[in-house]
């Protein structure tokens, strides 16, 4: 019961004011009050206000069922060439995950047979080597099925190579000639040198040689590093990364789809002069789709993101950046790169899922302990801070919002949707394991729903595989749910540290579901949210980092703390209810930041703490607005402001705090 409720109960005789966990009845009109409007609960004085209980939500949770299609993780072993058992789209998992390409291009034969044959085995007929020459348009070539998509595929390559800058040329050269894993490690930002040192990872190609136009340089370094017992401090982590290459080759798909590189299709594609010496002279075994460099970069980047989730988004962004550099170089078309991304993601999921929990935990723990010790971080929080300590001039992945835009663009390269745009997303079997270190406080089922609600829309070329690999958006998934299509309960344990103690969801969350924050730890909401099912804080802290973070539903603080840290007033679009067990913390300044703006009724109890944003220094005698509402009911049980004596001032539609000097 609040202080004001107690005073009313004691002073009004027959006026009974009763508080329960579900409702508080304030009967000011029936009994009268001699409080002034600016100090009393003068909300609705014509009738009693019954304080709402927690929002009901939908009463159901969202799910992401396993696809009915054969799972890549179960049949990854079939991604082979030279074996008649795995020569078709139905029998080869690597070919099958890319079958959306058949909506754009029909190869001359529907077999893994370019430059390779296979003897009959186990009832599967022999596969004869294809006569495909690798030269576009000749009698042995396949057939364009979607002319507009194919034309844009080549036009994109032409535009990109014509617009290539000197800086892009250097990046494209290095991403071609260096080991792909070595290249993507710079997605680690401030951790890059520490990772490379621990991995014993090296390269012999650090720049573009002056004679690179006439000499082909190969990397003589160690692409991934040293694994196993030869590297006792980091060998398990490197073995985990190396495992991503199991059953991951792009060669079976290249030899099935038999689609030429863009520079073979048209001379308008301007090959990077320093890579002329790297061009293959055997077109029949040098298919363009899918891009092998991209697939390797993506799968290794995903593995490193798993091991160092503090750089999860930066690493997956670096993987697809290398893919675009293949287009910049003139070596690949955008559809080649999209295919490489899809197969790379599937291979990473397949191999992470195939590893035992003990193997995954060992690799993750070793990477974490070794890197934390190397950078001098005593806590997971200090490690996270170090991992994001460099400005954009030193860490080109330091801008989250720019990374998000570029990652999204590189998933589709702005192709128009050619298929049904309303197909619900499906999530591949095992994909949830990729997120288990980045979203450790969610269950496996919840992580699957995160992947579903952040997936790309349907209909884009090539990305229509039956399992959903093509539509995965791992960057957005690391930012939490994209929609609450069911009720979501988040239980964090701050004692475990890292993301268990503090995480931020930056997506714009829609849906009719409800969010409940349980446990300890802090979950921050930073998106422009529209979810309508309401918000309940039952434990720990829910931090409001944007004005619309709380969506469009009611907010109920029945335990734990609601912290308002937005740059402007945080909006509650319905009712706000805080019980005696709840707490509100506002981080305010002189311009309205950190306030709570309630569209309907605000019913108050529990604790209020007022903090000040950096750079704001109020003075004794100042009065700060902390809540505005249509109507205010009740009072806080306690109000505290560090360094001041705090006096709450309750109006009919606002709560202010007057600051006085401490005597």
N, C-alpha and C positions, 0 to 999 in steps of 0.2 A: 504494500500500500504506500502511496506517495505521501510526502509531507503534507501537502494540501488536503489530500483525502483524509488523513488522520485529523487535521485541524477541523475539517468540516464535520467529521463524525463526532468529535468531542464537543463542538460548539453549537450544533444545530439541534440538539435534543432528539426529537422524533425523526429527524432526517437520517435515514440509514444509507451509508455508502459502502458497497460491498465489492471487493476485488476477487476475482478468480483467475485461473490461468487462461480462461477463454473470454471473460467479459468483465468490464468495470462499469458500474452504474453510477453516473454522476447526476444527482437530482437537485441542482441548484435552483431551478425555477420553482420547485414545490416548496422549498424551505427558505429561499432568499439568501442574500449574502451582503455583507457590508464591505467587501473588498473592492478596491478600485479596479477599473478595467485593465490597467497596465500591470497589476500584480496578481490578479486572480485568474482562475480558470473560468473565463467568461465565454466559452465556446457557444454551444447551442443551449440558451437559457430557457427556451420554451418547452423543451422536452428532454428526457434523459437520453444520453448517448451510450449505447452499448458497444463496448470496444470489441472489434472483431478478433476472432482467433486466427491461427495461421492460415494463409491461403490454401485452398483445397487442392489446387493444381488439377492435373488430369486424372490422377489416381492410377496411372500406368507408366511404365518405362518404355523407352524406345529400344529396339533391338536391330541388329544387323546380322541376319541369318547367313549361314554359309551358302555360297552359290551352289546351284545344282550341277554346274559344269565340273568336269574333272579338274582337280586342284593341281596347279603348277607345283606346289610344295610336295605333292605326293608322286609326281611323275617327272620331276626335274631331271632324273637320270636318263630320260629318253631324249634329251637335247644333244643328240649325237649325229655325226655324219658317217657315211660308209657302213651303215647297218640297216639292212632292209626292214627290220622291225620298226624303225623310227624314221621312215622316209616320207611320211605324208603329214598333212595338217592335222589329221585325227590322231596320229600316233606319236608325234613329236611335240613335246610341251613348249619348246622354244619357238617353233614355227606357229603353233596354235595361238599363243598369246599375242601374236602379231597379225592374226588373220583379218583384222579390220583393213589391212592394206589391200585385201582382195576386192574391196569396194572401189579402189582407185586403179588397180593394176592387176592384170591377169598374166602370170608368167607363162612362158611357152610350154612348160610341163609343170604339173602339180606334184613334183617330187624333189627331194634333196638329191640333186643329180648333176649340178654344175661342177665339172672337173672331178667328179667322184662317182664311183660305181659301188655296188654292194651285191654280194652273193645271196642267193635264196637261203632263208633260214626259218625254222619253226613254222613253216607254212606260208611265210611271207615271200612273194615273188622277188626274183632278182631285180636289181635296179641297174639299168644301163646308163652309162655316162651321157649326159645331155650334149647336143650339138650346139648349144647356145654359144655364140661367139663373144658376147659381151658388148657388141657394137649396137647402139640404139638404131632401131628402124630397119635392120636388115631382116632377111627371111627367117632367121632363127630367133628373133626377138619376140617378146610377149606383146600384149595389147593393152593400150590405155582404156580403162573402163569409165573413168570420170575425167573428161577433158578439162573442165574448168579447174579442178583441184590440181591436176597434173601440170597445167599451164602455170598456175600460181606457184607450185613447187619450184619450177625452174626460174620463174620471174623473181621470186624471192632471192634465190641464189645470185642471180644477175645483179639485182639492186644492192644486195649486201656486199658483194665483192667490188662493185664499182664505187661504193661509198666508204670503203675500208680506209681507216686512218693509219698513219705510221705506228701509233701506239697499239692499235688493234692488230696490225701486221706482226709486231713483235710477240704479242700475247698468243696469236694463232700459231706462229712458228714454234714457240716454246711448248705449247700444249700438244703440238704434233710430234715433236722430236724427243722431248723429255719423257721419262716414264710417267704414265698417267697418274699413278698414285702419288708420286713425288709432286707433281703439279698441283693436285687438288689439296695437298696439305696446307697450302697458304690460306685456305678457308678457315684455318685455325686462328688466324689473326695473331694476337699477342702470344699465343701458345705454339705458333708454328715452329720456331727454332727449338723449343723444348721437345716437341713431338719428334722432330727429325733427329735430334741428338739421342733421345731415348730409343728410337727405332733403329738407329745406326743407318739412316736413310741418306743416300747420296745421289748426286747427278754429275755428269761431265758436261752438261749443256746448260750454261748459265746466261748466255746471250746469243745473239745472231752473229755468226762468224762473217767476216768480210767476204769470204769466198763461198758463202752458203748457196749462191745461185749456181755454182758449178760443182760443189762437193756435197754429198749426202752425209750428214753427221748422225750417228746413232749413239744413244745414251749408254755409256759404259758404267753407270753407277748402279746403285742398289735401289730398285724402284719402290719396294714396300718396306724394306728393312730386314733385320735379322730376327728370326722367330725361334721359339723353343728354348732349350737349356743353354744355348750359346748366348742368349740374351736374358739372363735371369730376372732382370728388373722390368723387362717390357716384352719378353718373348711370347707370352700368352696373348697379349693384346695384338701383336703383329700376326700371330698365327690365326687369330680370329679374322683379321682383315684379309689375309691371304686365302682363307677358306671361301671368301666370296666368289672366287674364280671357279669353284667346283660346279660342273654342269652349266657353265655360264657362257660358253662360246657363242659368238654371233655367226660363226661360219655355217652351221646348218641352215640358218634362216637366209643368209646371203645366197646360198646355193639352191635354196627353194624358190625364193622370190625373183632372183635373177634380174635385178634392176640396176642399171648402170649409174655411175657417178655423174654429177651434174656437168662437169667439164667435158664428159664424153657426149652428153646430149647437145650441148651448144657451146660454141666458142665465145659466146657473149659472157660466159662465166669467166671472170678474170682470176686465174689461179695465182696464188701467192708466188712470186718469182723465186723466193728462197726455198720453196717446197717443190719446185719443178723436178728436182732430182729424186724426190720421194715418190713420184707417181709410178704406179705399177705398169709394167709393159705386158702384162698377161690379163687382158680384160675378162676373159672367160672365167677366171677365178678371183675377180676383183670387184664383186658387186658392191653397190652403194648402200642398199637397204638390208639390214639396219646398220647404223654406225657403230663400229667396234670400239673406237676410242670413247664414244659417249657412254656405251654400256659399261665399260670398265670403270670409267670415272664415276658414274652414278652409283654403281654397286659398292665401290670402295668408299665413296663419300658417305653413303648411308651407313656403312659399318662404322666409320669413324664418328659419325653423328651419334650412333648408339653408344659408343664407348665414351664420348665426351659430349653429353647432352647440353652442356653449357654453351656449346657452339653448334647445336643441332641444325638450326635454320641456316646458319652461315655455311655449314658444310654441304647441305643438300643444294643450296643456292650455287655453291662453287661447282658442284657436279654438272648442273645443267648449263652453267656458264661455259665450261669446257666444251659442252655439246655445241653451243652456238659458235664457238671459235672454229669448229669444223666447217661451218657454213662460211664464216669469214675467210677461212683459208681457201675456199673453193673446192675442198675435198668432198663435201657432202651437201645434200639438200636438206631443207627443214624436215621433210617427212623421214629421211634417213635418221635424223637426230631424234625425232619423236620416237621412232622405232627403237633406237638405242636406249633411250630413257626407259621405255616400257620394259624391255628385256632386262636392263640393268636393275630396275626396281624389283622385278620378279625374281631375279637371281639373288638379290640381297635378302628379300623376304624368305626365299626358299632355304638359303643357307643359315640365316639367323634362326629360323624356325627349326631347322634340322639339328642345330647345336643343342645340347642338353642345357637345362637351367644352370647346372653347375658350371659348364663350360662358359656360358654367357656371363655368369656372375664373376667367375674367376678373371676373365678378360677385362670386364668392366672395372672390377675392384683394383686390378693391377694398374690399369691405365690411370685411374683416378689417384691412387696413392702415389705413383711415380711422378705424375705431373704436378700434383699438389706440393710434393716435397721439392721438386725442381724449382718451382716459382716461389716457394716460401709461404704458401698459404696454409694457415693452421686450421681453417674451418672451410666447409663447403661454401659458405657465403663469401669468404675472402677469395676463394678460387673463382667463383662466378664473377666477382668484381674485377679480378685480374684478367679474366678471359674477355672482358669488355672494356678494358682500360685505355685502349688506343683511340685517337680521333680518326675521322674519316681519311685524313691525309696519309695515315699509316696503315689503317685497316679499312680496305675498300668495302667491307661488309658491315661497317659500323652503323649504317643507317637502316634500321629495321623496315621502315615503310618503303624505302627505295628497293630493298631486297625483295619485299613482298610483291611489288609491282613487276619487277624484272623476272622473278621466278614464275609468276603467273603468265607473263607474256611468253616466256620460253617454253611453257607447257604446250601451247597451241600455235605459237608464231602467227597469231591473228588470222588463222584460217577460218573461213565461215563454216558454220555447222551444216552438214549435208544430210544428216539423219534425223530421226525423231528427237526433238529437244526435251521431251518430257519423260524419258525413261528413268525410273528410280535408280539411284546408285546402289551398287552391290560392292561388297568388300571381300577381297581375296582371303582365302583361308591362310591364317598365320600372319597376316599383315599387322595385326595388333602387337606382335612381339617387337616390332621396330620401335614402337612408342613406349615400351615398358620402362626405359630409363628416363625418358623425357616427361612422361606423365605417370610417375610411379604411384601416385595416390589414387589413381583410377583402377577399376577392375579391368580384366581383359575384355569383357563384354562392353564396358563403357568406352574403352579405347577403340573398339570396332565401330561404335556409334559415332565417335569423334571423326573417324575416317569417312564414314558414310555422309555425315553432315557437312564435311568440308570438301567433298569430292567435286570435280569439275562437272558442269552440265553435260548432258549427253549430246551426241550428234556430231562431234568433231571427227574429221578424217583420222583413220587408223586406230583411234582410241576406244573402239567399241568391243574389246574382248569380253568374253562372257564372265570373267572373274572380277573385272573392275580395275586391273592394274593400270590401264590407260588413263583412268580418271582420278587416280590418287593424287592428292595435293598434300605432300608431306610437310611443306612449309606451313600451310594453314593449319594442318592437324596439330602442329606443335604449339599453336595458339589456342588450343582448346576447341570446344564445341562450336559448330557453325549454326546449330539450331537446337532448341529444346522441343523435340516432337514427342517427348514424354517427360515425366518428372525426373530430375537429376539430383542425386544426393552425393555431395563431395565430402569425404572424410579424410582429413589430413592429419599427420602426426609430426608435429614440429621437432620432436626428439630425433627423428631420422635425418634431419637437416636437408640441405639442398632444396629441390623443388617440393619436397614434402613440407618444408617450413614456409616457403614463399614461392608463389608462381603467379603469373599474369596471363589472363585470357584476353587477347587483343581482337578476336574476331567480332564481327557484328552479328549478334545472336538473335535469331528470330524464333518463331514457334509458339505453341500454346502451352508449353510445359512450365513447370515450376523449378526453381533452383533452391536447394537447401544446403547450407554450409554447416558441416558437423566437425567434430574433432577439435584439433588445435591447428596451429599454423595459420598462414594468411593467404587467401585467394583474392587477387585483384582483378576487377573487371574494367577493361579499358576500351571496349568497343562502343559503337553506336547501336545499342541494343533495342530490340523491339519485342522480345518475348513477353507473353501476356499472362502466364500462369502464376506470377508472383514470386517473391523472394523471402526466404526465411533464414535468419541467422540463428543457429542453435548452439554453435560452439566455434571457438577460434575467432578469427577476424575475417570479415568480408570487406575488402577495401574498394572504394568507389573512385576510379581514376578518370572517369569521363562524365559529362553532364547527364548522358542518357544510359549510363551503365546498368541501372536497375530496371530497365525495360519499361513495360507499360502496366504492370500489375501492382498489387498491394505489396507492402514491405512490412515484415513482422520480425522484430528482434526479441526473441524469447530467451536468448542466452548468447554468450560471446559478445563480440563488438562489431558494430557497423562503423567503419572508418571512412570519412569523406575527405578525399585528397584531390578532387578534381580542380582544374584551373578556373572553374566557374561553379555556380550553384548546381548541385546535383538534383535531378528531377525525380520526384516520386509521383507517378501519374495517377495514383489511386490513394489509398489510405496508408498512413504510417503508424505503426503500433510498436511501442517499446514497453516491455514488462519490467518488473523489479529486478529480474535476473539479467536483463540486457544492458548494454552500454553503447553510447554514441560518442564517437571521437571526431571532432571537426578540426580541419587544418585550414585556418582562415587567413585572409589578408584584407587590405583596405578596399579591394575592388570586388568583393563578393565571392572570391574563391572559397571552396570548402563549406559553404552553407548548404542547408537542406531545404529544398523548395517542394512543398507538398500540395498537390492539386486539390486534395480533399481533406479529411480530418486527420489530425495528428494527436494521438493519445500517448501521454508521456508518463514514464516512471523510470526507475533505475538510475544509471549514472550518465553524466555528461562531462566530457573532458574537452577543453578548448586548447589547441596548440596553434602555433603561428608558423606560417610558411617562411622559408628562407628569405631574408631581406625585409621582412615586416617586423617593426618594433613598435607596438602600441604603447600608449602612455596611460598612467593612472588618470582616471576620469573619463576615459574613452568608453563608449557603449558599442558593443558588437552585436550585430544580428546573426544568429546561428540557425534559426528556423523561421520560415514563413509558410503559412498554411491557410486553407479556407477557414478552418476552425481549430483551435487548440484546446485540448482537454487534459487535465491532470498536470502534474509537475514532476520534475526530476527529483529523485531522492538525494542526489548529491551533484554538485557542480564544482569542478576544479579547473583552475588556470595557473600554471606554474609561474611563480613570481608575483602573483597578484591575489588580493582578496576578491573573490568572485561573488557578485550578487545577481541572481537571475531576475529578469523582468519579464513577466508573462502577460502578453496581450491577448486579445481575442483571436488574433490571427498571426501571432508571431511570438518568438522567444528571443530575448536579447540577454546579453550578459554585460553588466557594468563592472569595469575594472577599477579597483581602488588599491591604494598602496597598502602593503602589509604593515600593520602596526607592530 
